Amino acid sequence: MIRVVLPAHLRTLAQINGEVRLEVHGNVTLRSVLDALEACYPALCGTIRDHVTQQRRPFVRFFACEQDLSHESPDAPLPAAVATSAEPLLIVGAIAGGSVSDPPPILARSG
């Protein structure tokens, strides 16, 4: 069993509570895990990777064993700790925008 942790908005979409456990047959790769995830939860199809190209969506990142796997080949083996369920695969919604050098404006309070 492979353990997968999804961001809250994808758990809500797929009506999942907590961590997902998936049976993956063959090599444990990002592609095989995402295939199994989308087969079990069809509502997630197209949310993590593009329907046509199968490429990762721009604001989605993959982490495991304290490593960013977002730019790895989808057919590269995942770390052994993920394959043995010792560690989960984390699917994270990236956050963008703003800058430390540009703090948000302070809104004036009236009265």
Buried (B, 14 or more C-beta within 10 A) or exposed (E): EBBBBBBEEBBEBBEBEEEBEBEBEEEBBBBBBBBBBBEBBEEBEEBBBEEEEEEBEEEBBBBBBEEEBBEBEBEEBBBEEBBEEEBBBBBBBEEEEEEEEEEEEEEEEEE
